[in-house]
């Protein structure tokens, strides 16, 4: 099996999801500082992170069609 490893976009997506998790932990303080922009920033980070993770399809299946 010569399946490629995870691409850079996969790891970048995981990093963005990690940052969005940290944002959720500190949401109260960020809300006081940024207001409604906090939710827009969080949705942007989480959405972009999920897009990048899902863009990497992973290894191919060895099951017959």
CHARMM-style PDB file with segment names, atoms N, HN, CA, C and O in Angstrom:
ATOM      1  N   UNK     1       0.835  -1.175   0.000  1.00  0.00      PROA
ATOM      2  CA  UNK     1       0.000   0.000   0.000  1.00  0.00      PROA
ATOM      3  C   UNK     1       0.882   1.242   0.000  1.00  0.00      PROA
ATOM      4  O   UNK     1       1.711   1.431   0.891  1.00  0.00      PROA
ATOM      5  N   UNK     2       0.698   2.061  -0.983  1.00  0.00      PROA
ATOM      6  HN  UNK     2       0.025   1.907  -1.706  1.00  0.00      PROA
ATOM      7  CA  UNK     2       1.449   3.302  -1.096  1.00  0.00      PROA
ATOM      8  C   UNK     2       0.548   4.502  -0.846  1.00  0.00      PROA
ATOM      9  O   UNK     2       0.571   5.470  -1.606  1.00  0.00      PROA
ATOM     10  N   UNK     3      -0.235   4.439   0.202  1.00  0.00      PROA
ATOM     11  HN  UNK     3      -0.255   3.653   0.819  1.00  0.00      PROA
ATOM     12  CA  UNK     3      -1.122   5.554   0.526  1.00  0.00      PROA
ATOM     13  C   UNK     3      -0.308   6.704   1.100  1.00  0.00      PROA
ATOM     14  O   UNK     3       0.565   6.483   1.939  1.00  0.00      PROA
ATOM     15  N   UNK     4      -0.582   7.929   0.658  1.00  0.00      PROA
ATOM     16  HN  UNK     4      -1.291   8.108  -0.024  1.00  0.00      PROA
ATOM     17  CA  UNK     4       0.150   9.079   1.203  1.00  0.00      PROA
ATOM     18  C   UNK     4      -0.272   9.368   2.642  1.00  0.00      PROA
ATOM     19  O   UNK     4      -1.380   9.030   3.059  1.00  0.00      PROA
ATOM     20  N   UNK     5       0.612   9.987   3.377  1.00  0.00      PROA
ATOM     21  HN  UNK     5       1.512  10.262   3.039  1.00  0.00      PROA
ATOM     22  CA  UNK     5       0.295  10.410   4.742  1.00  0.00      PROA
ATOM     23  C   UNK     5      -0.636  11.621   4.680  1.00  0.00      PROA
ATOM     24  O   UNK     5      -0.957  12.114   3.598  1.00  0.00      PROA
ATOM     25  N   UNK     6      -1.059  12.085   5.833  1.00  0.00      PROA
ATOM     26  HN  UNK     6      -0.799  11.684   6.711  1.00  0.00      PROA
ATOM     27  CA  UNK     6      -1.936  13.255   5.878  1.00  0.00      PROA
ATOM     28  C   UNK     6      -1.224  14.464   5.301  1.00  0.00      PROA
ATOM     29  O   UNK     6      -0.025  14.654   5.503  1.00  0.00      PROA
ATOM     30  N   UNK     7      -1.980  15.275   4.581  1.00  0.00      PROA
ATOM     31  HN  UNK     7      -2.954  15.121   4.417  1.00  0.00      PROA
ATOM     32  CA  UNK     7      -1.411  16.453   3.935  1.00  0.00      PROA
ATOM     33  C   UNK     7      -1.282  17.604   4.935  1.00  0.00      PROA
ATOM     34  O   UNK     7      -1.741  17.524   6.075  1.00  0.00      PROA
ATOM     35  N   UNK     8      -0.645  18.665   4.468  1.00  0.00      PROA
ATOM     36  HN  UNK     8      -0.273  18.729   3.542  1.00  0.00      PROA
ATOM     37  CA  UNK     8      -0.469  19.852   5.297  1.00  0.00      PROA
ATOM     38  C   UNK     8      -1.809  20.477   5.651  1.00  0.00      PROA
ATOM     39  O   UNK     8      -1.976  21.000   6.753  1.00  0.00      PROA
ATOM     40  N   UNK     9      -2.766  20.431   4.730  1.00  0.00      PROA
ATOM     41  HN  UNK     9      -2.630  20.007   3.835  1.00  0.00      PROA
ATOM     42  CA  UNK     9      -4.076  21.029   5.014  1.00  0.00      PROA
ATOM     43  C   UNK     9      -4.781  20.302   6.161  1.00  0.00      PROA
ATOM     44  O   UNK     9      -5.516  20.926   6.927  1.00  0.00      PROA
ATOM     45  N   UNK    10      -4.568  19.000   6.285  1.00  0.00      PROA
ATOM     46  HN  UNK    10      -3.971  18.493   5.663  1.00  0.00      PROA
ATOM     47  CA  UNK    10      -5.159  18.243   7.388  1.00  0.00      PROA
ATOM     48  C   UNK    10      -4.628  18.742   8.728  1.00  0.00      PROA
ATOM     49  O   UNK    10      -5.397  18.971   9.662  1.00  0.00      PROA
ATOM     50  N   UNK    11      -3.313  18.910   8.817  1.00  0.00      PROA
ATOM     51  HN  UNK    11      -2.688  18.724   8.058  1.00  0.00      PROA
ATOM     52  CA  UNK    11      -2.711  19.360  10.077  1.00  0.00      PROA
ATOM     53  C   UNK    11      -3.047  20.813  10.364  1.00  0.00      PROA
ATOM     54  O   UNK    11      -3.235  21.185  11.522  1.00  0.00      PROA
ATOM     55  N   UNK    12      -3.125  21.635   9.337  1.00  0.00      PROA
ATOM     56  HN  UNK    12      -2.972  21.332   8.397  1.00  0.00      PROA
ATOM     57  CA  UNK    12      -3.518  23.029   9.523  1.00  0.00      PROA
ATOM     58  C   UNK    12      -4.969  23.110  10.005  1.00  0.00      PROA
ATOM     59  O   UNK    12      -5.297  23.927  10.865  1.00  0.00      PROA
ATOM     60  N   UNK    13      -5.828  22.264   9.450  1.00  0.00      PROA
ATOM     61  HN  UNK    13      -5.562  21.600   8.752  1.00  0.00      PROA
ATOM     62  CA  UNK    13      -7.221  22.212   9.895  1.00  0.00      PROA
ATOM     63  C   UNK    13      -7.339  21.802  11.350  1.00  0.00      PROA
ATOM     64  O   UNK    13      -8.144  22.362  12.092  1.00  0.00      PROA
ATOM     65  N   UNK    14      -6.535  20.821  11.764  1.00  0.00      PROA
ATOM     66  HN  UNK    14      -5.880  20.366  11.161  1.00  0.00      PROA
ATOM     67  CA  UNK    14      -6.543  20.417  13.169  1.00  0.00      PROA
ATOM     68  C   UNK    14      -6.045  21.534  14.077  1.00  0.00      PROA
ATOM     69  O   UNK    14      -6.557  21.709  15.183  1.00  0.00      PROA
ATOM     70  N   UNK    15      -5.051  22.288  13.619  1.00  0.00      PROA
ATOM     71  HN  UNK    15      -4.635  22.146  12.721  1.00  0.00      PROA
ATOM     72  CA  UNK    15      -4.555  23.417  14.408  1.00  0.00      PROA
ATOM     73  C   UNK    15      -5.643  24.479  14.566  1.00  0.00      PROA
ATOM     74  O   UNK    15      -5.820  25.032  15.651  1.00  0.00      PROA
ATOM     75  N   UNK    16      -6.374  24.766  13.480  1.00  0.00      PROA
ATOM     76  HN  UNK    16      -6.230  24.316  12.598  1.00  0.00      PROA
ATOM     77  CA  UNK    16      -7.453  25.751  13.564  1.00  0.00      PROA
ATOM     78  C   UNK    16      -8.570  25.272  14.487  1.00  0.00      PROA
ATOM     79  O   UNK    16      -9.157  26.070  15.219  1.00  0.00      PROA
ATOM     80  N   UNK    17      -8.864  23.984  14.456  1.00  0.00      PROA
ATOM     81  HN  UNK    17      -8.388  23.336  13.861  1.00  0.00      PROA
ATOM     82  CA  UNK    17      -9.881  23.451  15.363  1.00  0.00      PROA
ATOM     83  C   UNK    17      -9.411  23.528  16.814  1.00  0.00      PROA
ATOM     84  O   UNK    17     -10.219  23.754  17.715  1.00  0.00      PROA
ATOM     85  N   UNK    18      -8.120  23.344  17.042  1.00  0.00      PROA
ATOM     86  HN  UNK    18      -7.464  23.161  16.310  1.00  0.00      PROA
ATOM     87  CA  UNK    18      -7.576  23.499  18.389  1.00  0.00      PROA
ATOM     88  C   UNK    18      -7.693  24.925  18.886  1.00  0.00      PROA
ATOM     89  O   UNK    18      -8.029  25.158  20.047  1.00  0.00      PROA
ATOM     90  N   UNK    19      -7.413  25.889  18.006  1.00  0.00      PROA
ATOM     91  HN  UNK    19      -7.140  25.700  17.063  1.00  0.00      PROA
ATOM     92  CA  UNK    19      -7.543  27.300  18.381  1.00  0.00      PROA
ATOM     93  C   UNK    19      -9.005  27.639  18.657  1.00  0.00      PROA
ATOM     94  O   UNK    19      -9.302  28.396  19.581  1.00  0.00      PROA
ATOM     95  N   UNK    20      -9.916  27.084  17.865  1.00  0.00      PROA
ATOM     96  HN  UNK    20      -9.675  26.469  17.114  1.00  0.00      PROA
ATOM     97  CA  UNK    20     -11.337  27.360  18.108  1.00  0.00      PROA
ATOM     98  C   UNK    20     -11.797  26.732  19.426  1.00  0.00      PROA
ATOM     99  O   UNK    20     -12.678  27.276  20.091  1.00  0.00      PROA
ATOM    100  N   UNK    21     -11.209  25.592  19.810  1.00  0.00      PROA
ATOM    101  HN  UNK    21     -10.493  25.150  19.270  1.00  0.00      PROA
ATOM    102  CA  UNK    21     -11.523  25.003  21.115  1.00  0.00      PROA
ATOM    103  C   UNK    21     -11.030  25.904  22.242  1.00  0.00      PROA
ATOM    104  O   UNK    21     -11.739  26.106  23.228  1.00  0.00      PROA
ATOM    105  N   UNK    22      -9.826  26.443  22.106  1.00  0.00      PROA
ATOM    106  HN  UNK    22      -9.250  26.279  21.305  1.00  0.00      PROA
ATOM    107  CA  UNK    22      -9.321  27.385  23.111  1.00  0.00      PROA
ATOM    108  C   UNK    22     -10.204  28.626  23.195  1.00  0.00      PROA
ATOM    109  O   UNK    22     -10.421  29.172  24.276  1.00  0.00      PROA
ATOM    110  N   UNK    23     -10.710  29.065  22.046  1.00  0.00      PROA
ATOM    111  HN  UNK    23     -10.533  28.622  21.168  1.00  0.00      PROA
ATOM    112  CA  UNK    23     -11.618  30.214  22.054  1.00  0.00      PROA
ATOM    113  C   UNK    23     -12.881  29.904  22.850  1.00  0.00      PROA
ATOM    114  O   UNK    23     -13.388  30.764  23.571  1.00  0.00      PROA
ATOM    115  N   UNK    24     -13.395  28.675  22.723  1.00  0.00      PROA
ATOM    116  HN  UNK    24     -12.983  27.977  22.137  1.00  0.00      PROA
ATOM    117  CA  UNK    24     -14.595  28.308  23.479  1.00  0.00      PROA
ATOM    118  C   UNK    24     -14.323  28.299  24.975  1.00  0.00      PROA
ATOM    119  O   UNK    24     -15.189  28.664  25.770  1.00  0.00      PROA
ATOM    120  N   UNK    25     -13.113  27.879  25.363  1.00  0.00      PROA
ATOM    121  HN  UNK    25     -12.410  27.582  24.718  1.00  0.00      PROA
ATOM    122  CA  UNK    25     -12.779  27.841  26.787  1.00  0.00      PROA
ATOM    123  C   UNK    25     -12.748  29.256  27.365  1.00  0.00      PROA
ATOM    124  O   UNK    25     -13.209  29.487  28.483  1.00  0.00      PROA
ATOM    125  N   UNK    26     -12.200  30.202  26.596  1.00  0.00      PROA
ATOM    126  HN  UNK    26     -11.825  30.015  25.688  1.00  0.00      PROA
ATOM    127  CA  UNK    26     -12.071  31.581  27.068  1.00  0.00      PROA
ATOM    128  C   UNK    26     -13.118  32.498  26.432  1.00  0.00      PROA
ATOM    129  O   UNK    26     -12.856  33.680  26.206  1.00  0.00      PROA
ATOM    130  N   UNK    27     -14.290  31.961  26.149  1.00  0.00      PROA
ATOM    131  HN  UNK    27     -14.503  31.002  26.332  1.00  0.00      PROA
ATOM    132  CA  UNK    27     -15.306  32.720  25.426  1.00  0.00      PROA
ATOM    133  C   UNK    27     -15.805  33.938  26.202  1.00  0.00      PROA
ATOM    134  O   UNK    27     -16.087  34.974  25.598  1.00  0.00      PROA
ATOM    135  N   UNK    28     -15.918  33.836  27.512  1.00  0.00      PROA
ATOM    136  HN  UNK    28     -15.689  32.995  28.002  1.00  0.00      PROA
ATOM    137  CA  UNK    28     -16.432  34.955  28.300  1.00  0.00      PROA
ATOM    138  C   UNK    28     -15.546  36.184  28.206  1.00  0.00      PROA
ATOM    139  O   UNK    28     -16.031  37.288  27.958  1.00  0.00      PROA
ATOM    140  N   UNK    29     -14.254  35.995  28.404  1.00  0.00      PROA
ATOM    141  HN  UNK    29     -13.860  35.098  28.606  1.00  0.00      PROA
ATOM    142  CA  UNK    29     -13.327  37.122  28.325  1.00  0.00      PROA
ATOM    143  C   UNK    29     -13.207  37.680  26.924  1.00  0.00      PROA
ATOM    144  O   UNK    29     -13.096  38.891  26.731  1.00  0.00      PROA
ATOM    145  N   UNK    30     -13.230  36.785  25.941  1.00  0.00      PROA
ATOM    146  HN  UNK    30     -13.320  35.802  26.097  1.00  0.00      PROA
ATOM    147  CA  UNK    30     -13.157  37.255  24.554  1.00  0.00      PROA
ATOM    148  C   UNK    30     -14.415  38.028  24.173  1.00  0.00      PROA
ATOM    149  O   UNK    30     -14.346  38.998  23.419  1.00  0.00      PROA
ATOM    150  N   UNK    31     -15.565  37.596  24.695  1.00  0.00      PROA
ATOM    151  HN  UNK    31     -15.621  36.807  25.307  1.00  0.00      PROA
ATOM    152  CA  UNK    31     -16.815  38.296  24.391  1.00  0.00      PROA
ATOM    153  C   UNK    31     -16.784  39.710  24.946  1.00  0.00      PROA
ATOM    154  O   UNK    31     -17.259  40.645  24.301  1.00  0.00      PROA
ATOM    155  N   UNK    32     -16.224  39.869  26.144  1.00  0.00      PROA
ATOM    156  HN  UNK    32     -15.839  39.109  26.668  1.00  0.00      PROA
ATOM    157  CA  UNK    32     -16.129  41.207  26.731  1.00  0.00      PROA
ATOM    158  C   UNK    32     -15.186  42.095  25.926  1.00  0.00      PROA
ATOM    159  O   UNK    32     -15.401  43.303  25.825  1.00  0.00      PROA
ATOM    160  N   UNK    33     -14.143  41.500  25.356  1.00  0.00      PROA
ATOM    161  HN  UNK    33     -13.967  40.518  25.438  1.00  0.00      PROA
ATOM    162  CA  UNK    33     -13.156  42.290  24.612  1.00  0.00      PROA
ATOM    163  C   UNK    33     -13.599  42.576  23.178  1.00  0.00      PROA
ATOM    164  O   UNK    33     -13.418  43.689  22.684  1.00  0.00      PROA
ATOM    165  N   UNK    34     -14.178  41.575  22.507  1.00  0.00      PROA
ATOM    166  HN  UNK    34     -14.324  40.671  22.908  1.00  0.00      PROA
ATOM    167  CA  UNK    34     -14.474  41.708  21.078  1.00  0.00      PROA
ATOM    168  C   UNK    34     -15.958  41.835  20.756  1.00  0.00      PROA
ATOM    169  O   UNK    34     -16.320  42.258  19.658  1.00  0.00      PROA
ATOM    170  N   UNK    35     -16.807  41.477  21.691  1.00  0.00      PROA
ATOM    171  HN  UNK    35     -16.513  41.133  22.583  1.00  0.00      PROA
ATOM    172  CA  UNK    35     -18.240  41.549  21.435  1.00  0.00      PROA
ATOM    173  C   UNK    35     -18.688  40.453  20.477  1.00  0.00      PROA
ATOM    174  O   UNK    35     -18.194  39.326  20.527  1.00  0.00      PROA
ATOM    175  N   UNK    36     -19.626  40.798  19.607  1.00  0.00      PROA
ATOM    176  HN  UNK    36     -20.027  41.713  19.566  1.00  0.00      PROA
ATOM    177  CA  UNK    36     -20.199  39.820  18.677  1.00  0.00      PROA
ATOM    178  C   UNK    36     -19.179  39.310  17.668  1.00  0.00      PROA
ATOM    179  O   UNK    36     -19.382  38.259  17.060  1.00  0.00      PROA
ATOM    180  N   UNK    37     -18.090  40.039  17.484  1.00  0.00      PROA
ATOM    181  HN  UNK    37     -17.925  40.893  17.978  1.00  0.00      PROA
ATOM    182  CA  UNK    37     -17.047  39.569  16.562  1.00  0.00      PROA
ATOM    183  C   UNK    37     -16.414  38.268  17.046  1.00  0.00      PROA
ATOM    184  O   UNK    37     -15.826  37.528  16.257  1.00  0.00      PROA
ATOM    185  N   UNK    38     -16.535  37.990  18.341  1.00  0.00      PROA
ATOM    186  HN  UNK    38     -17.012  38.591  18.982  1.00  0.00      PROA
ATOM    187  CA  UNK    38     -15.997  36.745  18.880  1.00  0.00      PROA
ATOM    188  C   UNK    38     -16.668  35.546  18.226  1.00  0.00      PROA
ATOM    189  O   UNK    38     -15.993  34.593  17.837  1.00  0.00      PROA
ATOM    190  N   UNK    39     -17.982  35.587  18.102  1.00  0.00      PROA
ATOM    191  HN  UNK    39     -18.530  36.361  18.418  1.00  0.00      PROA
ATOM    192  CA  UNK    39     -18.692  34.456  17.496  1.00  0.00      PROA
ATOM    193  C   UNK    39     -18.392  34.346  16.015  1.00  0.00      PROA
ATOM    194  O   UNK    39     -18.268  33.240  15.488  1.00  0.00      PROA
ATOM    195  N   UNK    40     -18.273  35.475  15.338  1.00  0.00      PROA
ATOM    196  HN  UNK    40     -18.374  36.373  15.766  1.00  0.00      PROA
ATOM    197  CA  UNK    40     -17.930  35.438  13.916  1.00  0.00      PROA
ATOM    198  C   UNK    40     -16.537  34.844  13.720  1.00  0.00      PROA
ATOM    199  O   UNK    40     -16.321  34.049  12.805  1.00  0.00      PROA
ATOM    200  N   UNK    41     -15.599  35.228  14.575  1.00  0.00      PROA
ATOM    201  HN  UNK    41     -15.775  35.873  15.318  1.00  0.00      PROA
ATOM    202  CA  UNK    41     -14.244  34.688  14.492  1.00  0.00      PROA
ATOM    203  C   UNK    41     -14.236  33.201  14.799  1.00  0.00      PROA
ATOM    204  O   UNK    41     -13.552  32.430  14.125  1.00  0.00      PROA
ATOM    205  N   UNK    42     -14.997  32.787  15.821  1.00  0.00      PROA
ATOM    206  HN  UNK    42     -15.552  33.412  16.368  1.00  0.00      PROA
ATOM    207  CA  UNK    42     -15.055  31.376  16.175  1.00  0.00      PROA
ATOM    208  C   UNK    42     -15.667  30.545  15.044  1.00  0.00      PROA
ATOM    209  O   UNK    42     -15.153  29.480  14.705  1.00  0.00      PROA
ATOM    210  N   UNK    43     -16.763  31.034  14.465  1.00  0.00      PROA
ATOM    211  HN  UNK    43     -17.181  31.900  14.741  1.00  0.00      PROA
ATOM    212  CA  UNK    43     -17.399  30.297  13.363  1.00  0.00      PROA
ATOM    213  C   UNK    43     -16.469  30.209  12.162  1.00  0.00      PROA
ATOM    214  O   UNK    43     -16.419  29.177  11.492  1.00  0.00      PROA
ATOM    215  N   UNK    44     -15.736  31.275  11.886  1.00  0.00      PROA
ATOM    216  HN  UNK    44     -15.777  32.113  12.430  1.00  0.00      PROA
ATOM    217  CA  UNK    44     -14.785  31.250  10.782  1.00  0.00      PROA
ATOM    218  C   UNK    44     -13.666  30.251  11.018  1.00  0.00      PROA
ATOM    219  O   UNK    44     -13.304  29.498  10.113  1.00  0.00      PROA
ATOM    220  N   UNK    45     -13.113  30.236  12.231  1.00  0.00      PROA
ATOM    221  HN  UNK    45     -13.408  30.847  12.966  1.00  0.00      PROA
ATOM    222  CA  UNK    45     -12.038  29.291  12.547  1.00  0.00      PROA
ATOM    223  C   UNK    45     -12.530  27.845  12.493  1.00  0.00      PROA
ATOM    224  O   UNK    45     -11.878  26.987  11.899  1.00  0.00      PROA
ATOM    225  N   UNK    46     -13.671  27.581  13.109  1.00  0.00      PROA
ATOM    226  HN  UNK    46     -14.201  28.279  13.592  1.00  0.00      PROA
ATOM    227  CA  UNK    46     -14.192  26.217  13.138  1.00  0.00      PROA
ATOM    228  C   UNK    46     -14.593  25.746  11.738  1.00  0.00      PROA
ATOM    229  O   UNK    46     -14.323  24.604  11.367  1.00  0.00      PROA
ATOM    230  N   UNK    47     -15.225  26.607  10.975  1.00  0.00      PROA
ATOM    231  HN  UNK    47     -15.445  27.535  11.277  1.00  0.00      PROA
ATOM    232  CA  UNK    47     -15.629  26.229   9.616  1.00  0.00      PROA
ATOM    233  C   UNK    47     -14.444  25.982   8.709  1.00  0.00      PROA
ATOM    234  O   UNK    47     -14.432  25.012   7.951  1.00  0.00      PROA
ATOM    235  N   UNK    48     -13.442  26.853   8.778  1.00  0.00      PROA
ATOM    236  HN  UNK    48     -13.452  27.641   9.394  1.00  0.00      PROA
ATOM    237  CA  UNK    48     -12.248  26.667   7.957  1.00  0.00      PROA
ATOM    238  C   UNK    48     -11.491  25.422   8.390  1.00  0.00      PROA
ATOM    239  O   UNK    48     -10.983  24.678   7.551  1.00  0.00      PROA
ATOM    240  N   UNK    49     -11.411  25.193   9.693  1.00  0.00      PROA
ATOM    241  HN  UNK    49     -11.823  25.798  10.375  1.00  0.00      PROA
ATOM    242  CA  UNK    49     -10.741  23.991  10.191  1.00  0.00      PROA
ATOM    243  C   UNK    49     -11.421  22.719   9.721  1.00  0.00      PROA
ATOM    244  O   UNK    49     -10.752  21.776   9.299  1.00  0.00      PROA
ATOM    245  N   UNK    50     -12.746  22.686   9.789  1.00  0.00      PROA
ATOM    246  HN  UNK    50     -13.289  23.452  10.132  1.00  0.00      PROA
ATOM    247  CA  UNK    50     -13.471  21.498   9.319  1.00  0.00      PROA
ATOM    248  C   UNK    50     -13.308  21.303   7.817  1.00  0.00      PROA
ATOM    249  O   UNK    50     -13.173  20.174   7.345  1.00  0.00      PROA
ATOM    250  N   UNK    51     -13.320  22.405   7.065  1.00  0.00      PROA
ATOM    251  HN  UNK    51     -13.429  23.322   7.448  1.00  0.00      PROA
ATOM    252  CA  UNK    51     -13.128  22.306   5.621  1.00  0.00      PROA
ATOM    253  C   UNK    51     -11.767  21.698   5.303  1.00  0.00      PROA
ATOM    254  O   UNK    51     -11.664  20.810   4.457  1.00  0.00      PROA
ATOM    255  N   UNK    52     -10.725  22.171   5.977  1.00  0.00      PROA
ATOM    256  HN  UNK    52     -10.808  22.893   6.664  1.00  0.00      PROA
ATOM    257  CA  UNK    52      -9.382  21.673   5.692  1.00  0.00      PROA
ATOM    258  C   UNK    52      -9.216  20.215   6.115  1.00  0.00      PROA
ATOM    259  O   UNK    52      -8.535  19.450   5.432  1.00  0.00      PROA
ATOM    260  N   UNK    53      -9.827  19.824   7.225  1.00  0.00      PROA
ATOM    261  HN  UNK    53     -10.381  20.446   7.779  1.00  0.00      PROA
ATOM    262  CA  UNK    53      -9.739  18.428   7.653  1.00  0.00      PROA
ATOM    263  C   UNK    53     -10.488  17.530   6.676  1.00  0.00      PROA
ATOM    264  O   UNK    53      -9.992  16.463   6.315  1.00  0.00      PROA
ATOM    265  N   UNK    54     -11.673  17.947   6.247  1.00  0.00      PROA
ATOM    266  HN  UNK    54     -12.076  18.814   6.540  1.00  0.00      PROA
ATOM    267  CA  UNK    54     -12.467  17.112   5.347  1.00  0.00      PROA
ATOM    268  C   UNK    54     -11.912  17.095   3.931  1.00  0.00      PROA
ATOM    269  O   UNK    54     -12.222  16.189   3.157  1.00  0.00      PROA
ATOM    270  N   UNK    55     -11.098  18.080   3.582  1.00  0.00      PROA
ATOM    271  HN  UNK    55     -10.845  18.816   4.210  1.00  0.00      PROA
ATOM    272  CA  UNK    55     -10.498  18.126   2.249  1.00  0.00      PROA
ATOM    273  C   UNK    55      -9.528  16.962   2.048  1.00  0.00      PROA
ATOM    274  O   UNK    55      -9.358  16.482   0.927  1.00  0.00      PROA
ATOM    275  N   UNK    56      -8.899  16.513   3.119  1.00  0.00      PROA
ATOM    276  HN  UNK    56      -9.038  16.903   4.029  1.00  0.00      PROA
ATOM    277  CA  UNK    56      -7.991  15.370   3.069  1.00  0.00      PROA
ATOM    278  C   UNK    56      -8.835  14.106   3.201  1.00  0.00      PROA
ATOM    279  O   UNK    56      -9.366  13.824   4.275  1.00  0.00      PROA
ATOM    280  N   UNK    57      -8.960  13.356   2.130  1.00  0.00      PROA
ATOM    281  HN  UNK    57      -8.528  13.585   1.258  1.00  0.00      PROA
ATOM    282  CA  UNK    57      -9.836  12.185   2.121  1.00  0.00      PROA
ATOM    283  C   UNK    57      -9.248  11.010   2.887  1.00  0.00      PROA
ATOM    284  O   UNK    57      -9.979  10.084   3.238  1.00  0.00      PROA
ATOM    285  N   UNK    58      -7.951  11.023   3.156  1.00  0.00      PROA
ATOM    286  HN  UNK    58      -7.357  11.775   2.871  1.00  0.00      PROA
ATOM    287  CA  UNK    58      -7.323   9.923   3.874  1.00  0.00      PROA
ATOM    288  C   UNK    58      -6.933   8.812   2.917  1.00  0.00      PROA
ATOM    289  O   UNK    58      -6.998   8.976   1.699  1.00  0.00      PROA
ATOM    290  N   UNK    59      -6.529   7.681   3.475  1.00  0.00      PROA
ATOM    291  HN  UNK    59      -6.476   7.547   4.465  1.00  0.00      PROA
ATOM    292  CA  UNK    59      -6.076   6.575   2.622  1.00  0.00      PROA
ATOM    293  C   UNK    59      -7.226   5.999   1.803  1.00  0.00      PROA
ATOM    294  O   UNK    59      -8.389   6.061   2.199  1.00  0.00      PROA
ATOM    295  N   UNK    60      -6.873   5.442   0.661  1.00  0.00      PROA
ATOM    296  HN  UNK    60      -5.927   5.391   0.338  1.00  0.00      PROA
ATOM    297  CA  UNK    60      -7.897   4.856  -0.203  1.00  0.00      PROA
ATOM    298  C   UNK    60      -8.380   3.536   0.386  1.00  0.00      PROA
ATOM    299  O   UNK    60      -7.665   2.874   1.139  1.00  0.00      PROA
ATOM    300  N   UNK    61      -9.575   3.178   0.038  1.00  0.00      PROA
ATOM    301  HN  UNK    61     -10.156   3.715  -0.574  1.00  0.00      PROA
ATOM    302  CA  UNK    61     -10.163   1.940   0.534  1.00  0.00      PROA
ATOM    303  C   UNK    61      -9.673   0.762  -0.300  1.00  0.00      PROA
ATOM    304  O   UNK    61      -9.556   0.873  -1.521  1.00  0.00      PROA
ATOM    305  N   UNK    62      -9.383  -0.378   0.357  1.00  0.00      PROA
ATOM    306  HN  UNK    62      -9.479  -0.468   1.348  1.00  0.00      PROA
ATOM    307  CA  UNK    62      -8.986  -1.554  -0.411  1.00  0.00      PROA
ATOM    308  C   UNK    62     -10.162  -2.499  -0.613  1.00  0.00      PROA
ATOM    309  O   UNK    62      -9.973  -3.643  -1.026  1.00  0.00      PROA
ATOM    310  N   UNK    63     -11.356  -2.040  -0.329  1.00  0.00      PROA
ATOM    311  HN  UNK    63     -11.509  -1.111   0.007  1.00  0.00      PROA
ATOM    312  CA  UNK    63     -12.535  -2.862  -0.541  1.00  0.00      PROA
ATOM    313  C   UNK    63     -12.964  -2.774  -2.004  1.00  0.00      PROA
ATOM    314  O   UNK    63     -12.918  -1.695  -2.595  1.00  0.00      PROA
ATOM    315  N   UNK    64     -13.375  -3.881  -2.588  1.00  0.00      PROA
ATOM    316  HN  UNK    64     -13.412  -4.758  -2.108  1.00  0.00      PROA
ATOM    317  CA  UNK    64     -13.831  -3.829  -3.985  1.00  0.00      PROA
ATOM    318  C   UNK    64     -15.152  -3.085  -4.101  1.00  0.00      PROA
ATOM    319  O   UNK    64     -15.935  -3.036  -3.153  1.00  0.00      PROA
ATOM    320  N   UNK    65     -15.390  -2.512  -5.261  1.00  0.00      PROA
ATOM    321  HN  UNK    65     -14.754  -2.552  -6.032  1.00  0.00      PROA
ATOM    322  CA  UNK    65     -16.636  -1.770  -5.489  1.00  0.00      PROA
ATOM    323  C   UNK    65     -17.809  -2.676  -5.677  1.00  0.00      PROA
ATOM    324  OT1 UNK    65     -18.928  -2.204  -5.879  1.00  0.00      PROA
TER     325      UNK     65
END
